[in-house]
């Protein structure tokens, strides 16, 4: 009986479902459970004088969410291309009034089974990137979502 439980736990832990999230200048790899919903991009309510990575506040399900550009937060430039979408991300920081963040993405994320065969990629990392992995010829970056959330807190935006 305990052997069956151990086997089930081991096989469940050996792979998870990830999402390849396209940005303007890179692809992020997120756990599927990190994304609450994918919605069409609509212009946020902009506040003058904010950091370039903070695109404004947007309405979602009776909430006002901070909309972020990962590229701009990670030393790049914010880009809003045709077909842009917003990934509503589950907040991880444990702040009682912050349950979700909105992240600008460039297209529709793809689902990917991620297992132990996923190889680390030997590529330079930008700020807010924890690691990089390769799958086939492509590279995906693993973002530091907690640090991104902390940037919002440090800027007084959450």
NUZA-890543 format. One line per field, with one value per residue: residue number from 1; y, z, x of N, C-alpha, C in turn. Coordinates in pm, whole numbers, plus 50000, padded with zeros to 5 digits. Layout:
N
marlum: c(NUM, ...);
nY: c(Y, ...);
nZ: c(Z, ...);
nX: c(X, ...);
caY: c(Y, ...);
caZ: c(Z, ...);
caX: c(X, ...);
cY: c(Y, ...);
cZ: c(Z, ...);
cX: c(X, ...);
This chain:
158
marlum: c(1, 2, 3, 4, 5, 6, 7, 8, 9, 10, 11, 12, 13, 14, 15, 16, 17, 18, 19, 20, 21, 22, 23, 24, 25, 26, 27, 28, 29, 30, 31, 32, 33, 34, 35, 36, 37, 38, 39, 40, 41, 42, 43, 44, 45, 46, 47, 48, 49, 50, 51, 52, 53, 54, 55, 56, 57, 58, 59, 60, 61, 62, 63, 64, 65, 66, 67, 68, 69, 70, 71, 72, 73, 74, 75, 76, 77, 78, 79, 80, 81, 82, 83, 84, 85, 86, 87, 88, 89, 90, 91, 92, 93, 94, 95, 96, 97, 98, 99, 100, 101, 102, 103, 104, 105, 106, 107, 108, 109, 110, 111, 112, 113, 114, 115, 116, 117, 118, 119, 120, 121, 122, 123, 124, 125, 126, 127, 128, 129, 130, 131, 132, 133, 134, 135, 136, 137, 138, 139, 140, 141, 142, 143, 144, 145, 146, 147, 148, 149, 150, 151, 152, 153, 154, 155, 156, 157, 158);
nY: c(49880, 50134, 50146, 50186, 50444, 50585, 50540, 50669, 50933, 50980, 50956, 51164, 51383, 51382, 51514, 51823, 52049, 52307, 52650, 52806, 53124, 53380, 53668, 53997, 53990, 53751, 53420, 53308, 53055, 52925, 52771, 52600, 52648, 52900, 53089, 53250, 53335, 53410, 53700, 53932, 54208, 54530, 54881, 55012, 55203, 55476, 55622, 55917, 55956, 55712, 55410, 55274, 55004, 54966, 54959, 55054, 55053, 54792, 54676, 54379, 54131, 54279, 54376, 54582, 54558, 54570, 54630, 54493, 54518, 54270, 54269, 54540, 54564, 54401, 54523, 54588, 54709, 54823, 54674, 54683, 54486, 54404, 54168, 54132, 54014, 53965, 53808, 53696, 53668, 53458, 53596, 53563, 53653, 53658, 53877, 54020, 54178, 54150, 53952, 53892, 53966, 54146, 54060, 54169, 54000, 53860, 53727, 53392, 53173, 52853, 52519, 52291, 51984, 51941, 51780, 51580, 51566, 51811, 52046, 52262, 52582, 52732, 53035, 53395, 53558, 53790, 54065, 53965, 53708, 53376, 53139, 52952, 52740, 52479, 52351, 52144, 52343, 52584, 52838, 52902, 53134, 53137, 53313, 53538, 53559, 53638, 53842, 54024, 54094, 54208, 54433, 54589, 54635, 54775, 55007, 55119, 55047, 54841);
nZ: c(50000, 50090, 49908, 49664, 49702, 49724, 49468, 49309, 49402, 49327, 49043, 48985, 49072, 48890, 48654, 48544, 48434, 48230, 48115, 47820, 47780, 47560, 47516, 47408, 47364, 47458, 47587, 47851, 48103, 48290, 48574, 48512, 48699, 48791, 48635, 48631, 48447, 48098, 47917, 47673, 47565, 47688, 47695, 47983, 48282, 48304, 48508, 48540, 48567, 48664, 48696, 48396, 48360, 48481, 48359, 48414, 48574, 48550, 48492, 48614, 48666, 48868, 49011, 49053, 48883, 48888, 48590, 48431, 48251, 48179, 48027, 48040, 48316, 48343, 48245, 47978, 47710, 47721, 47514, 47308, 47107, 46809, 46880, 47141, 47475, 47810, 48087, 48372, 48674, 48954, 49265, 49474, 49706, 49954, 50051, 50204, 50058, 49795, 49542, 49276, 48981, 48677, 48370, 48080, 47776, 47464, 47267, 47260, 47526, 47526, 47620, 47798, 47881, 48149, 48247, 48413, 48216, 48104, 48007, 48148, 48020, 47891, 47902, 47914, 48194, 48256, 48475, 48715, 48618, 48701, 48604, 48307, 48056, 47810, 47536, 47281, 47013, 47127, 47389, 47717, 47972, 48326, 48531, 48814, 49000, 49257, 49311, 49118, 49210, 49449, 49353, 49277, 49530, 49652, 49501, 49591, 49477, 49532);
nX: c(50083, 50185, 50390, 50259, 50159, 50399, 50505, 50312, 50340, 50607, 50594, 50418, 50565, 50770, 50712, 50570, 50315, 50399, 50401, 50489, 50560, 50526, 50725, 50826, 51103, 51200, 51128, 50932, 50925, 50676, 50517, 50215, 50012, 50072, 49953, 49652, 49462, 49428, 49393, 49257, 49461, 49407, 49413, 49569, 49487, 49675, 49926, 50100, 50460, 50546, 50751, 50904, 50847, 50606, 50299, 50050, 49721, 49482, 49149, 49005, 48782, 48633, 48847, 49138, 49428, 49786, 49958, 50231, 50540, 50751, 50982, 51070, 51107, 51318, 51548, 51493, 51286, 50948, 50705, 50427, 50267, 50074, 49821, 49890, 49854, 49730, 49860, 49719, 49858, 49902, 49963, 50250, 50364, 50232, 50095, 49815, 49626, 49692, 49638, 49668, 49865, 49919, 50059, 50212, 50201, 50313, 50125, 49988, 50033, 50200, 50136, 50342, 50485, 50692, 50974, 51226, 51416, 51460, 51694, 51942, 52018, 52306, 52327, 52345, 52192, 51934, 51836, 51592, 51563, 51579, 51687, 51775, 51646, 51670, 51491, 51473, 51568, 51516, 51520, 51415, 51338, 51339, 51139, 51175, 50927, 50856, 51041, 50964, 50711, 50795, 50925, 50707, 50598, 50811, 50806, 50579, 50339, 50172);
caY: c(50000, 50253, 50148, 50247, 50587, 50637, 50538, 50776, 51060, 50993, 50983, 51296, 51483, 51377, 51609, 51919, 52121, 52444, 52736, 52887, 53254, 53463, 53811, 54062, 53961, 53623, 53333, 53267, 52927, 52935, 52659, 52623, 52700, 53040, 53175, 53237, 53354, 53486, 53788, 54024, 54333, 54656, 54988, 55032, 55339, 55516, 55728, 55977, 55953, 55577, 55342, 55226, 54867, 54969, 55009, 55113, 54964, 54742, 54611, 54236, 54070, 54374, 54410, 54666, 54489, 54637, 54569, 54504, 54470, 54197, 54315, 54668, 54539, 54323, 54604, 54600, 54813, 54772, 54670, 54635, 54449, 54348, 54034, 54126, 53966, 53985, 53690, 53727, 53580, 53445, 53657, 53464, 53717, 53645, 54004, 53992, 54251, 54131, 53813, 53875, 54067, 54132, 54062, 54183, 53894, 53882, 53608, 53291, 53075, 52712, 52423, 52203, 51894, 51964, 51668, 51583, 51572, 51950, 52081, 52402, 52649, 52814, 53166, 53501, 53589, 53931, 54081, 53898, 53573, 53284, 53036, 52933, 52599, 52459, 52241, 52148, 52454, 52705, 52865, 52972, 53188, 53117, 53444, 53549, 53626, 53704, 53968, 54115, 54142, 54295, 54561, 54663, 54679, 54877, 55129, 55164, 55024, 54742);
caZ: c(50000, 50093, 49786, 49560, 49729, 49690, 49323, 49258, 49435, 49245, 48903, 48980, 49091, 48783, 48549, 48570, 48315, 48227, 48007, 47750, 47769, 47469, 47537, 47288, 47343, 47519, 47627, 47991, 48141, 48419, 48605, 48466, 48810, 48819, 48552, 48664, 48328, 47988, 47867, 47569, 47612, 47672, 47751, 48126, 48334, 48323, 48604, 48501, 48661, 48713, 48626, 48261, 48366, 48531, 48246, 48466, 48641, 48460, 48558, 48589, 48763, 48976, 49079, 48980, 48887, 48827, 48465, 48424, 48138, 48230, 47952, 48095, 48453, 48331, 48169, 47837, 47677, 47707, 47376, 47294, 46966, 46775, 46936, 47280, 47573, 47949, 48173, 48512, 48750, 49097, 49348, 49560, 49821, 50079, 50096, 50212, 49961, 49661, 49501, 49134, 48906, 48534, 48296, 47936, 47697, 47320, 47204, 47343, 47582, 47489, 47729, 47780, 47992, 48193, 48327, 48455, 48100, 48064, 48032, 48173, 47906, 47930, 47840, 48016, 48256, 48282, 48605, 48736, 48562, 48794, 48531, 48168, 48017, 47667, 47491, 47138, 46976, 47194, 47528, 47797, 48097, 48443, 48596, 48958, 49021, 49389, 49299, 49040, 49305, 49545, 49284, 49291, 49670, 49677, 49432, 49654, 49384, 49593);
caX: c(50000, 50270, 50469, 50176, 50155, 50531, 50516, 50226, 50404, 50727, 50561, 50357, 50669, 50869, 50679, 50464, 50276, 50449, 50354, 50587, 50494, 50606, 50741, 50881, 51244, 51236, 51017, 50937, 50865, 50607, 50429, 50078, 49931, 50105, 49868, 49511, 49381, 49485, 49287, 49303, 49519, 49335, 49496, 49547, 49478, 49815, 49958, 50228, 50572, 50572, 50861, 50870, 50797, 50468, 50220, 49927, 49625, 49378, 49037, 48986, 48690, 48607, 48972, 49231, 49556, 49900, 50003, 50375, 50619, 50867, 51098, 51115, 51154, 51441, 51644, 51458, 51189, 50812, 50657, 50290, 50255, 49943, 49804, 49934, 49758, 49769, 49853, 49691, 49947, 49875, 50068, 50316, 50428, 50158, 50034, 49671, 49544, 49746, 49617, 49702, 49938, 49895, 50184, 50195, 50264, 50300, 50070, 49923, 50127, 50187, 50153, 50457, 50517, 50830, 51021, 51365, 51505, 51479, 51834, 51977, 52081, 52420, 52308, 52343, 52063, 51903, 51772, 51463, 51565, 51644, 51759, 51734, 51640, 51656, 51406, 51499, 51656, 51468, 51559, 51314, 51390, 51254, 51135, 51166, 50798, 50857, 51117, 50880, 50610, 50863, 50948, 50581, 50588, 50914, 50765, 50455, 50228, 50080);
cY: c(50125, 50260, 50213, 50399, 50650, 50644, 50650, 50912, 51084, 51027, 51120, 51403, 51486, 51469, 51701, 51982, 52264, 52520, 52813, 53017, 53344, 53611, 53870, 54015, 53829, 53543, 53296, 53129, 52942, 52805, 52695, 52687, 52844, 53136, 53146, 53245, 53431, 53568, 53877, 54150, 54446, 54761, 55008, 55179, 55379, 55630, 55786, 55963, 55816, 55516, 55287, 55085, 54859, 55037, 55074, 55010, 54918, 54669, 54465, 54183, 54158, 54405, 54507, 54604, 54575, 54560, 54599, 54458, 54401, 54244, 54443, 54650, 54468, 54391, 54609, 54715, 54752, 54779, 54612, 54612, 54406, 54204, 54020, 54081, 53997, 53852, 53739, 53621, 53576, 53504, 53554, 53521, 53709, 53774, 53986, 54062, 54234, 53983, 53786, 53992, 54044, 54151, 54069, 54071, 53919, 53756, 53512, 53192, 52934, 52625, 52329, 52115, 51911, 51850, 51684, 51592, 51714, 51995, 52230, 52457, 52738, 52945, 53272, 53525, 53739, 53942, 54018, 53761, 53483, 53182, 53034, 52785, 52591, 52339, 52246, 52258, 52582, 52714, 52938, 53017, 53165, 53247, 53434, 53629, 53695, 53837, 54070, 54176, 54239, 54431, 54650, 54719, 54792, 55010, 55186, 55143, 54915, 54754);
cZ: c(50000, 49967, 49673, 49578, 49690, 49539, 49262, 49282, 49347, 49102, 48888, 48988, 48974, 48667, 48594, 48437, 48327, 48113, 47951, 47715, 47679, 47509, 47409, 47259, 47404, 47545, 47773, 48006, 48280, 48447, 48562, 48575, 48845, 48745, 48583, 48540, 48224, 47927, 47756, 47633, 47589, 47749, 47899, 48159, 48376, 48424, 48565, 48610, 48717, 48639, 48491, 48262, 48418, 48425, 48290, 48539, 48539, 48540, 48516, 48702, 48886, 49062, 48992, 48996, 48830, 48703, 48448, 48290, 48196, 48159, 48012, 48237, 48453, 48237, 48019, 47816, 47671, 47560, 47375, 47145, 46937, 46827, 47080, 47369, 47712, 48022, 48315, 48594, 48896, 49175, 49445, 49692, 49952, 50133, 50095, 50106, 49818, 49625, 49360, 49083, 48759, 48461, 48147, 47866, 47549, 47251, 47306, 47395, 47533, 47611, 47696, 47902, 48026, 48286, 48360, 48338, 48050, 48104, 48059, 48049, 47958, 47853, 47950, 48067, 48279, 48424, 48604, 48669, 48657, 48723, 48388, 48137, 47865, 47642, 47339, 47109, 47053, 47338, 47595, 47927, 48208, 48523, 48748, 48989, 49157, 49382, 49218, 49129, 49407, 49483, 49293, 49432, 49699, 49613, 49490, 49568, 49430, 49743);
cX: c(50087, 50357, 50389, 50170, 50287, 50547, 50433, 50289, 50526, 50691, 50495, 50465, 50767, 50836, 50566, 50426, 50324, 50384, 50472, 50518, 50579, 50606, 50801, 51024, 51291, 51110, 51038, 50877, 50808, 50534, 50286, 49993, 49963, 50012, 49721, 49424, 49461, 49373, 49343, 49362, 49419, 49414, 49464, 49528, 49619, 49825, 50093, 50334, 50605, 50690, 50813, 50810, 50653, 50382, 50090, 49842, 49522, 49271, 49030, 48898, 48667, 48729, 49050, 49369, 49667, 49945, 50151, 50430, 50742, 50993, 51156, 51168, 51289, 51540, 51618, 51362, 51049, 50770, 50516, 50268, 50111, 49934, 49850, 49819, 49811, 49753, 49828, 49763, 49903, 49992, 50122, 50366, 50353, 50101, 49883, 49586, 49592, 49735, 49666, 49784, 49905, 50028, 50155, 50270, 50233, 50250, 50011, 50027, 50096, 50213, 50268, 50473, 50664, 50869, 51168, 51463, 51530, 51620, 51850, 52046, 52193, 52414, 52311, 52202, 52051, 51848, 51632, 51453, 51643, 51732, 51709, 51739, 51626, 51567, 51414, 51600, 51624, 51519, 51444, 51379, 51289, 51255, 51129, 51039, 50790, 50930, 51036, 50772, 50673, 50895, 50824, 50568, 50688, 50878, 50634, 50332, 50133, 50089);
